[in-house]
Structures are given as C-alpha cells and as structure tokens.
Amino acid sequence: MKSLRPFSIPFISVLLCASIFFCEPSSGNSKTTADFTLKDFDSVVKTVDRNYIDKNIDRNRAYKDAAIFALISLPHALYIYPESYFKDREKYEEADDIFPGKNFKLSTDDKFVLFDPDYKEVEKIRDKKLKEEANRPKLTGQEVLKLVEREKVRKTVLSAKWEQTGFSKKDFDRILVYIEKNLQNYSTPPLKDPFAEEDPKDREPFSIKDVYLAAANGYLSSLDPHSQVFLKAAWEESMSKIQDGSFEGIGAILSGGGNKEVIVENPLEGRPAVNAGVRAGDVILAVDGKSVKGMILDKVVEKIKGKKGSKVSLTIRRKGVSGTLNIDVVRDTIEIKNISSKLIDGHEHIGYIKLTGFVKSENDPPVEREFVQQFRELEKQSQAKGTKLKALVLDLRNNPGGYLDLAIDLADMFITNGLIVSVKSPNRSPEDSNARDKDLTDLPVAILINAKSASASEIVASALKHHGRGLILGERSFGKATVQKLMPLPGNDAYFIKLTQSRYYAPSGNTIQVVGVQPDVDISGEEDGSFPFHYREENMWNHLPEVPTAAEEKSHFDVKRLSTWVKSNGQAEKFIQDHKNDPIKPDFQLIRSIDYVEALIQTGAKRK
C-alpha cells in the first residue's frame, strides 16, 4: 500500500506569483493568534525525544539555539555569543558586519555574553553599505562560493566556541527569566522599517508567547532545517493557496531586492505584464511613483500585487533605452496549474509536460489522472500537426516536492517493474514501493532537473535514472532526502509540529540527501552556458549529513554518442542568439535540452 506521507518543501521560489508555492509558516518574529506557553515548549522537547529520527540529540546545542531564537525574536533584538568568540569577532567576520553596541553578562561566571547593538549606528552603517553594494558589479559564481565557504568556516568556529562554554538548559532558563523580567524594555523596535505598512490598531502586541514559540523553533532548528512548529491555521492557509492555484497580480517572475536591483527575470506569457510591454531584464525602479531602492523583494511583491482590474504603474529602466519608462499594468487573476503541457515549437513530435509540485487539490483531478489526460492530448495534437509523438520531456525544474504517493504513482507510469523508492527509519523495517501499474508509454523520456528540484521530484528523477527509463538533463538537484511527519502538538491542537523521522533511498541503495540527483548531461540554464552557484541542501546549516554511497550510479545512455550528434546537428545556440532580445527570455536550459531529445530520437535512444 502506497503511503500518504507528505514531504516538506525546503525553499520558496522568489516569484511575483509566490502565493502558488507552499510557504512554510515562519517562526521567530511572526505573530501568533493562539497561546503558546512554556508548557508547550516542553511538549515540543518531549515530542522530539519520542519521535525524532536521531535519538542522540545534542541537548546543549538545542537549548543554545532555543536561546538564540528567543533573543532575536524580540522587536528590539538581542544577540548572544560565546565570550571567546565575541572578543575575536574581527577574525571571522567582515569589518562592516561588526556593529557597535554594549555587551553584558547575566552572571560574572558566564562564558557567554549578551549583545545589544547601537541600532542608530547600525542604520548608518547599513545605509552606507547599501549604497556601496548597489554600485558593485554582480558577483561571479566563484565569488559567491567564497562567501558561502567563509560563512561556513565562521559557523564552524562559532559552534566549536559554543561547545566550549558548556551552555545548558539552566542557562536557557536564565535567558528566559531575563527576557520575562525585561520584556517591556525590548518590545518596541529601535528602528522604523521604512518600507513597513502602518500597523492596524488592533494588531496583537508582542508578548512572551512569541518568545516561547521562537525558542521552540530554535530548539528544532538545531536538529535540522526542516523540523518546525507552527500554527495549524497558518498551515491550512498555505495549503488553501496551493489548492487554489491562482493569485491576483501582473504575472511576472522577479529577482533581486535589498541591496540589489529588482529585475524582471521573466514576464509570463499571455499575462498582464508582458501584454503591457514589460520585458525580461527590465529593472523596476519604482512602483506607483514610490522608489523601491533598498526594499526587500517581498515588500516589492506586496506593492505590485493587488485586486483584479486595478492598475499598478511601474517605473522601469531598460538596457539600450535612454531615460526611464512608465508602464501601467492592469492586474488580473493569474492561474498557475500544477500540470501544464504543450508541443515544443518547431519540434511538434516532442511532447512537454511540466509539474510545478506534487500537491493535492480538491478542485483539480488527481495528479496521475491529469498527467495521463494531458499526455493523451499531446498525442492528439501531434497527430493534428501531421506527425506523431516521438519523445516526451518531463520538466521537474523548480519543483519543490510534495506528497510521496504522487511521486511514486508518476514514476510507476514509466517503470515496468522494480523498486521506485525505499523509506527507512531507525528501528523499523524499510518501506519499499515497487512499480506495479501498466506503463503509460514506451517513448523516449527526458527529465529536466535543476538546483530547485527537491524531495518528491528527486524521487521520480532518481527512479527513472536508475531503471534507465529517462535521460536526466540539467543541473544537480537540491538534495533533500529526509521525510517529515506532520502531527498536532500534544496539549495544544492549535499548533502542528513537523519532525524528521526517516530518509528515503533511491533504487540504487543510495540516499539523495545532500548529494542530490546527478544529471546524465549537464546543461546550463544561463545564456552564457555557465553554471553559477546555487543554494542547495548542503548549504543549509544543521542539515542531516549524507551517508556512504552503496553503489556508483552510472548512466544507462551513451552520452558520448548523444553529445557527438548534438555537436554536429544541434540548433540551440543559434536559436538562443536569434531570440536573446525577445520580450520573454528564452528558456535556455529547455532549448539546449531539446537538442539532446532529438539526439535520443535520431540515434534510436540506444543505451549502453
């Protein structure tokens, strides 16, 4: 029997249409609308003891992280450091990141210090840094990687220093007592957010329950990045947004924000933005006449989204155009489907199906049924073009995952027999899921993945790769192979707790955790063909480590032969050059992948 275990989604795509992606309810500074007490914190600790995948929990680290989260949850945030690290911060941190302020101890014997930044000076330093970085060229992939490695070293040193302090539950309790006694002194933000909306008068004030909730999430964050406690109502709201599959806005993908320019990565085809004249690469300078300089992307998105039929004015700078452009866009309802399909332009014998996630909706047919319907429709469309379907592209890029059973069902459509995935938990027999249903098709299949293909989508890609059923194209996937269970928090049914309880393993016997799925052919999604740094599971702090590889995974396809055909016959690079100035940016990765799909067809899709 196939399980209904949900896989959590490890990241949020920064899109204007972000409401269609599952957003894990935030912790820390988020407001609660239900009581969360110290008793509930203790309930979280006990639930971890009973249900977490690893029984050897570092409790000192957990209580230390709980204290950190509790302190930074305050509107006037405080920070905590090992004293030995604090004295030598200049060795591990950039000079601009070492802010002035005062430090103090709760007890003279403590090996850690609390730090209260001078926020007025922090604001000056921040503004100066924003101006400097706004004029710097975009960092290269190597430069970003160096920053990531530097931060990893800093965190490793900090962790070692914390271990030397022997921070314990007693220290955590003392931190909580200090916060409770001085809460009033830290309940007012020291600086006004220049981009914040005015708070409604009835907004719930910050209270100690916010501190307890933040502490609980700090405790869980010490275990791994995917365990969390949050309001049941927040979860239900997030799921309803997924199931609705629509939002009201202009239909465009944005990037940047903060100290970076806000760039239109791509306006969505047929949607208000592109219809009004917005183009890929446009820089948004202002929304409704108000500058967005320095504004974080979420705030820009809030400014641009609005009710259907309303108008938003964008002030834009466009490369090659002098001055600025003012473009009025009338908002509309933007529907984004879980599954979409088409024939590839100029290659009507190649079908294309994209899955944005493995989610369940009351308003849409089951994923497996809809997938079959769309595949059959592609066959009909291809026949109407005077040809027949000869290959299928399954696009799992930017697919953050979803329900395990849906991933298994999809993989089963292409695999005749054998193991699809195995879920393993400590002290329990593995739960194996094998192919059992009739295959949908025997056509050649290519699967597109990238750094944002995670969890359930990685299950599909790894299974099809192992059985030689699909050619994997693109970039290494995210690398999340842990399974979380969602359950009501004992003693407080207004909250859910999500805990890691098992790992999943590919049919090869390897876990995808950290290492991800390696493509058979690396294909860049960048215009210049480069492979810049992308954030993956290994970049998340406290992630569950990879385990030793059981067997080397080899490609079933003659990649050398395919590459030779592409080199002689490929049309991708010419197409990219001819269309690089289109209003909608070409999908470089898909275009390059089509050359390999044609190679599969023309060479008979022969395997090694």
C-alpha positions in Angstrom: 0.0 0.0 0.0 1.4 3.3 -1.0 2.0 5.8 1.8 0.5 9.3 2.0 3.5 10.8 3.7 3.9 14.5 2.8 7.4 15.8 2.0 8.1 19.3 3.2 9.2 21.9 0.7 12.6 23.3 1.5 12.6 26.6 -0.1 10.4 29.3 -1.6 10.9 30.5 -5.2 11.1 34.2 -5.3 8.3 34.9 -7.7 5.6 37.5 -8.1 3.3 34.5 -8.2 4.8 33.2 -5.0 1.4 32.5 -3.5 1.1 29.3 -5.5 4.1 27.9 -3.9 3.9 26.4 -0.4 5.4 28.8 2.2 6.4 27.0 5.4 4.9 29.2 8.2 7.6 31.4 9.6 9.0 31.3 13.1 10.7 33.9 15.2 9.2 37.3 14.7 5.9 36.1 13.2 2.8 37.0 15.3 0.7 34.2 16.9 -3.0 34.2 17.3 -3.1 31.3 19.8 -1.4 30.9 23.1 1.9 29.2 23.2 3.2 28.6 26.7 6.3 27.3 28.4 4.4 24.1 28.8 4.1 23.9 25.0 7.8 24.4 24.7 8.3 21.4 27.0 5.8 19.5 24.8 8.0 20.2 21.8 11.0 18.8 23.6 9.2 15.7 24.7 7.8 15.1 21.2 11.3 15.3 19.8 12.5 12.8 22.3 9.8 10.3 21.3 9.7 10.8 17.5 12.9 12.3 16.1 15.0 10.3 13.7 18.1 10.6 15.8 18.0 9.7 19.4 21.4 11.1 20.2 20.3 14.7 20.4 22.9 17.4 21.4 20.7 19.0 24.1 23.2 21.7 24.9 23.2 22.8 21.3 19.4 22.6 21.2 18.9 24.8 24.2 21.6 27.2 22.9 19.7 27.6 19.6 16.5 28.0 21.6 18.0 30.9 23.5 19.4 32.5 20.3 15.9 32.4 18.7 14.2 33.7 21.8 16.5 36.7 21.9 16.4 37.6 18.3 12.6 37.3 18.3 12.3 40.4 20.4 11.3 43.6 18.4 14.5 45.1 19.9 16.6 42.1 19.1 19.4 40.9 21.4 22.3 38.6 20.4 24.2 36.1 22.3 27.8 34.9 21.7 30.5 32.8 23.4 32.7 35.3 25.1 35.8 33.8 23.5 34.3 34.3 20.0 32.9 37.8 20.8 36.4 39.1 21.7 37.9 37.8 18.4 35.0 38.5 16.0 37.2 40.5 13.6 39.0 37.2 12.8 35.8 35.6 11.4 33.5 38.5 10.3 33.8 41.3 7.9 34.5 44.7 9.4 31.2 46.1 8.2 29.3 43.3 10.0 30.8 44.1 13.4 28.4 46.7 14.8 28.9 48.9 17.8 26.8 48.3 20.9 27.1 47.2 24.5 27.6 43.7 25.8 26.8 42.3 29.3 26.6 39.1 31.3 23.8 37.7 33.3 26.4 36.4 35.8 30.1 37.1 36.1 30.8 33.4 35.8 29.1 33.1 32.4 31.2 32.1 29.4 28.8 33.8 27.1 27.7 37.5 26.6 24.6 39.2 25.5 24.9 42.0 22.9 22.6 44.9 22.4 23.6 46.7 19.2 23.6 50.5 18.9 20.8 50.5 16.3 21.2 54.1 15.3 24.8 53.4 14.3 23.7 50.1 12.7 21.3 52.1 10.5 24.1 54.4 9.3 26.4 51.5 8.6 23.6 49.7 6.8 22.7 52.7 4.6 26.4 53.2 3.7 26.8 49.5 2.8 23.6 49.6 0.7 25.0 52.5 -1.4 28.4 50.8 -1.9 27.0 47.5 -2.9 24.4 49.0 -5.2 27.3 50.2 -7.4 29.2 47.0 -7.3 29.1 44.6 -10.3 27.2 41.3 -9.9 29.2 38.7 -8.0 30.5 35.8 -10.0 29.7 32.3 -9.1 33.2 31.8 -7.6 32.9 35.0 -5.5 29.5 33.8 -4.2 31.0 30.4 -3.4 33.9 32.0 -1.5 31.4 34.0 0.6 29.5 30.8 1.3 32.6 29.0 2.3 33.7 31.9 4.6 30.3 31.8 6.3 30.6 28.0 6.7 34.0 28.5 8.4 32.6 31.2 10.7 29.7 29.0 11.8 32.0 26.0 12.4 34.3 28.1 14.6 31.2 29.6 16.4 29.8 26.1 17.0 33.2 25.0 18.5 33.3 28.0 20.7 29.8 27.4 21.9 30.6 23.8 22.8 33.4 25.1 25.0 31.0 27.2 27.0 29.0 24.2 28.1 25.8 26.1 27.6 23.0 24.1 29.2 19.2 24.1 30.0 19.9 26.1 33.1 21.5 28.8 31.0 18.5 28.7 28.7 16.1 29.1 31.7 18.1 32.1 32.9 17.8 33.7 29.5 14.0 33.2 29.6 13.8 34.7 33.1 15.8 37.7 31.9 13.5 38.2 28.9 10.4 37.9 31.0 11.6 40.5 33.5 12.8 43.0 30.9 10.2 42.3 28.1 8.8 45.8 28.2 12.2 47.3 27.5 12.6 45.2 24.3 9.1 45.3 23.0 9.5 48.4 20.8 11.5 48.2 17.5 14.5 50.5 17.8 14.3 51.5 14.2 11.3 52.0 12.0 11.1 49.9 8.9 11.0 52.5 6.1 9.0 50.0 3.9 6.6 48.7 6.5 2.9 49.4 6.2 1.3 51.2 9.2 0.2 48.6 11.8 -3.5 48.3 12.2 -4.7 49.5 15.7 -6.0 46.0 16.5 -2.7 44.3 15.8 -1.8 41.8 18.5 1.1 43.2 20.6 4.3 41.3 21.0 4.2 39.0 24.1 6.1 36.3 25.9 4.2 33.6 23.9 6.0 34.9 20.8 9.3 34.3 22.7 8.3 30.7 23.7 7.3 29.9 20.1 10.6 31.3 18.7 12.5 29.3 21.3 10.7 26.1 20.3 11.7 26.7 16.7 15.2 27.4 17.8 15.3 24.0 19.5 14.0 22.3 16.4 16.4 24.2 14.1 19.3 22.7 16.0 18.2 19.3 14.7 17.8 20.0 11.0 16.4 22.8 8.7 13.1 21.1 8.1 11.7 20.4 11.6 9.4 23.2 12.8 6.4 24.1 14.9 3.7 26.5 13.7 0.1 27.5 13.8 -2.3 25.0 12.4 -4.2 27.9 10.8 -1.0 29.0 9.0 -0.6 25.6 7.5 -4.2 25.4 6.4 -3.9 28.9 4.8 -0.8 27.9 3.0 -2.4 24.7 1.7 -5.5 26.5 0.5 -3.3 28.8 -1.5 -1.7 25.8 -3.2 -5.0 24.2 -3.9 -6.5 27.5 -5.2 -3.7 27.7 -7.8 -4.4 31.3 -8.5 -3.5 34.9 -7.4 -4.2 38.4 -8.5 -1.2 40.3 -9.9 0.6 41.1 -13.1 2.2 37.7 -13.8 6.0 38.1 -13.8 9.0 36.5 -12.1 11.2 38.9 -10.2 14.6 38.7 -8.5 16.9 40.9 -6.5 15.8 43.4 -3.9 17.6 44.7 -0.8 20.9 45.9 -2.0 20.3 44.5 -5.5 18.2 46.0 -8.3 14.7 44.5 -8.7 14.9 42.7 -12.0 12.1 41.2 -14.1 13.5 37.8 -14.7 10.6 36.9 -17.0 7.1 38.1 -17.6 4.7 35.2 -18.0 3.5 34.5 -21.5 0.0 35.9 -22.2 -0.2 37.6 -18.8 -0.8 41.4 -18.0 2.9 42.3 -17.6 4.1 41.1 -21.0 0.9 42.4 -22.6 1.5 45.9 -21.2 5.1 45.9 -22.6 7.2 44.7 -19.7 10.2 42.7 -20.9 12.7 40.3 -19.4 15.7 42.2 -18.0 13.7 45.3 -17.1 14.8 47.0 -13.8 11.9 48.2 -11.6 12.9 51.5 -10.1 9.5 52.5 -8.6 6.0 51.2 -8.0 3.2 53.8 -8.3 5.8 56.5 -8.2 7.5 55.3 -5.0 11.1 54.1 -5.1 11.8 50.5 -4.3 15.5 51.1 -3.8 16.8 49.1 -0.9 13.4 47.4 -0.5 13.4 43.6 0.1 11.8 41.6 -2.7 8.8 40.5 -0.5 7.9 44.2 0.0 8.2 45.0 -3.7 5.9 42.0 -4.4 3.4 43.3 -1.9 3.4 46.7 -3.7 2.8 45.2 -7.1 0.2 42.6 -6.3 -3.5 43.8 -6.0 -7.1 43.2 -6.9 -8.1 42.1 -10.4 -8.9 45.1 -12.6 -6.8 47.6 -10.5 -3.8 49.3 -12.1 -0.2 49.5 -11.0 2.4 51.8 -12.5 5.9 50.6 -12.9 8.9 52.9 -13.5 11.4 50.9 -15.4 15.0 51.2 -16.7 15.6 49.2 -19.8 19.0 48.4 -21.3 19.5 50.3 -24.6 16.7 52.8 -23.8 17.6 56.3 -22.6 15.8 57.6 -19.5 13.1 55.6 -17.8 9.8 54.1 -18.9 6.5 54.3 -17.1 4.3 51.2 -17.8 0.8 50.8 -16.5 -0.3 47.2 -15.9 -3.8 46.2 -15.2 -3.8 43.4 -12.7 -5.7 40.2 -13.4 -6.3 36.7 -11.9 -3.3 34.6 -12.7 -3.9 30.9 -12.8 -1.0 28.6 -12.5 -1.7 24.9 -12.9 0.0 22.1 -11.1 0.5 20.4 -14.5 0.8 22.1 -17.9 1.7 20.7 -21.3 2.5 21.7 -24.9 4.2 20.5 -28.0 7.6 22.0 -28.5 7.6 24.8 -31.1 9.4 23.6 -34.2 9.5 20.1 -32.8 5.9 19.1 -32.8 6.8 15.4 -32.4 8.2 16.2 -28.9 5.7 16.5 -26.0 6.4 18.6 -23.0 4.8 18.2 -19.5 5.7 20.4 -16.6 4.9 19.6 -12.9 5.2 22.5 -10.5 4.7 20.3 -7.4 3.3 17.1 -6.2 0.3 18.6 -4.4 -3.4 17.6 -3.9 -6.3 19.8 -4.7 -10.0 19.4 -4.1 -10.7 21.5 -7.3 -8.4 19.5 -9.7 -8.3 15.9 -10.8 -5.7 13.6 -9.2 -2.2 14.4 -10.5 -1.8 10.9 -12.1 -5.1 11.1 -13.9 -4.5 14.7 -15.2 -1.0 13.6 -16.3 -2.4 10.8 -18.4 -5.1 13.1 -19.9 -2.5 15.7 -20.9 -0.2 13.1 -22.4 -3.1 11.7 -24.5 -4.0 15.2 -25.6 -0.4 15.7 -26.7 -0.6 12.6 -28.8 -3.7 14.0 -30.5 -2.2 17.4 -31.0 0.9 15.9 -32.6 -1.2 13.8 -35.0 -3.1 17.0 -35.9 0.2 18.5 -36.9 0.8 15.7 -39.4 3.2 13.7 -37.3 3.2 11.6 -34.2 4.7 11.9 -30.7 8.2 10.5 -30.7 9.5 11.6 -27.3 8.4 13.3 -24.0 10.1 15.9 -21.9 9.2 15.8 -18.2 10.1 19.1 -16.6 10.7 18.9 -12.8 12.7 22.1 -12.6 11.9 24.3 -9.6 9.6 21.5 -8.4 10.0 21.6 -4.6 8.2 18.3 -3.9 5.0 17.4 -2.2 3.3 14.0 -1.4 5.3 10.8 -1.7 2.5 8.7 -3.1 2.1 11.1 -6.0 5.8 10.8 -6.8 5.6 7.1 -6.7 2.5 7.0 -8.9 4.2 9.2 -11.5 7.4 7.1 -11.6 5.3 4.0 -11.9 3.9 5.3 -15.2 7.3 4.8 -16.8 8.9 1.9 -14.9 7.7 -1.6 -15.7 9.0 -3.3 -12.6 11.4 -2.9 -9.8 12.0 -0.6 -6.8 11.0 3.1 -7.0 11.9 4.3 -3.5 12.7 2.9 -0.1 11.9 4.8 3.1 14.0 3.9 6.1 13.5 4.8 9.7 15.6 3.8 12.8 14.4 0.5 14.4 11.8 -0.1 11.7 11.7 -2.2 8.6 12.2 -0.3 5.3 9.0 0.7 3.4 9.6 -0.3 -0.2 7.5 1.0 -3.1 7.7 -1.0 -6.3 6.4 -0.5 -9.8 3.2 -2.4 -10.4 1.0 -0.5 -12.8 1.0 -0.6 -16.6 3.3 1.8 -18.3 1.9 4.9 -19.8 4.2 4.9 -22.8 7.5 3.4 -24.1 8.6 6.6 -25.8 12.0 8.0 -25.0 11.8 10.3 -22.0 14.0 13.2 -20.9 13.7 14.6 -17.4 14.8 18.2 -16.7 16.0 19.0 -13.2 17.9 21.9 -11.5 19.0 23.0 -8.1 15.4 23.7 -7.1 14.2 20.2 -7.9 13.7 18.7 -4.5 12.3 15.9 -2.4 9.5 14.1 -4.2 10.7 15.4 -7.6 14.1 13.9 -6.8 12.4 10.5 -6.2 11.0 10.5 -9.7 14.2 11.6 -11.3 16.4 9.0 -9.4 14.0 6.1 -10.1 13.8 6.8 -13.8 17.6 7.3 -14.0 18.3 4.0 -12.1 16.0 2.0 -14.4 17.4 3.7 -17.5 13.9 4.9 -18.3 14.8 8.6 -18.8 17.7 10.7 -19.7 18.4 13.2 -16.9 19.3 16.7 -18.2 20.1 19.9 -16.4 21.9 20.5 -13.1 22.3 18.6 -9.9 19.1 18.6 -7.8 18.6 20.1 -4.3 19.5 17.1 -2.3 16.7 16.7 0.3 16.1 13.1 1.2 14.5 13.4 4.6 10.9 12.7 5.4 9.0 14.8 7.9 5.8 13.8 9.7 3.2 16.4 10.5 1.3 16.0 13.7 -0.7 18.0 16.2 1.4 19.4 19.1 0.4 17.3 22.2 -1.5 19.5 24.6 -2.2 22.3 22.1 -4.1 21.4 19.0 -3.8 25.0 17.6 -0.3 24.1 16.5 1.4 21.5 14.3 4.8 20.1 14.8 6.8 18.8 11.8 9.6 16.4 12.6 12.1 14.5 10.5 11.5 10.8 11.1 13.1 8.9 8.2 15.2 9.1 5.0 14.3 7.9 1.5 16.7 5.9 -0.7 16.9 5.6 -4.4 16.6 2.2 -6.0 20.4 2.1 -6.2 20.5 2.0 -2.4 22.0 5.5 -2.2 20.3 8.3 -0.3 19.9 11.5 -2.2 20.5 13.5 0.9 22.9 16.3 0.2 24.3 14.7 -3.0 21.1 15.1 -5.0 20.5 13.6 -8.4 23.3 14.0 -10.9 22.2 14.6 -14.5 23.4 12.3 -17.3 24.2 15.5 -19.2 25.0 18.8 -17.5 23.0 21.6 -19.3 23.2 25.2 -18.3 20.2 27.5 -17.7 22.3 30.6 -18.3 22.6 32.5 -21.6 26.4 32.2 -21.5 26.4 28.4 -20.7 27.9 28.9 -17.2 26.9 27.1 -14.0 26.7 29.7 -11.2 26.5 28.8 -7.6 23.0 27.7 -6.4 21.8 27.2 -2.9 21.2 23.5 -2.0 20.7 21.3 1.0 24.4 21.2 1.8 24.3 25.0 2.3 21.6 24.7 5.0 23.1 24.7 8.5 22.5 21.6 10.6 21.3 19.5 7.7 21.3 15.8 8.1 24.6 14.6 6.5 25.0 12.4 3.5 25.6 8.7 4.2 28.2 6.5 2.4 27.3 5.6 -1.1 26.1 2.0 -1.6 26.9 1.8 -5.3 28.1 4.1 -8.1 25.2 5.3 -10.2 26.1 5.1 -13.9 24.2 6.4 -16.9 22.3 3.9 -19.0 22.7 6.1 -22.0 25.6 6.5 -24.4 26.1 10.2 -23.5 29.2 10.5 -25.7 27.2 9.4 -28.8 24.4 11.8 -27.9 26.8 14.7 -27.4 28.5 14.0 -30.7 25.2 14.1 -32.5 24.3 17.4 -30.7 27.7 18.9 -31.7 27.0 18.2 -35.3 23.3 18.8 -35.5 22.2 20.9 -32.6 20.3 24.1 -33.2 20.1 25.5 -29.6 22.9 28.1 -29.6 21.8 29.6 -32.9 18.2 29.8 -31.6 19.4 31.5 -28.4 21.3 34.1 -30.3 18.4 34.8 -32.6 16.0 35.3 -29.7 18.1 36.8 -26.9 16.3 40.1 -27.2 12.7 38.7 -27.1 10.3 40.3 -24.6 10.2 36.9 -22.9 13.6 35.5 -22.1 14.3 32.2 -23.8 14.3 29.1 -21.6 18.0 28.4 -22.3 18.0 25.0 -20.4 15.0 23.7 -22.2 16.2 24.9 -25.6 19.6 23.2 -25.1 17.9 20.0 -23.8 15.8 19.7 -27.0 18.9 19.0 -28.9 19.6 16.0 -26.7 16.0 14.8 -27.1 16.4 15.0 -30.8 19.6 13.0 -30.4 17.7 10.4 -28.5 15.2 10.1 -31.3 17.6 10.1 -34.2 20.1 7.7 -32.6 17.3 5.2 -31.7 17.6 6.0 -28.0 20.1 3.2 -27.7 21.6 2.6 -24.2 24.9 1.3 -23.2 
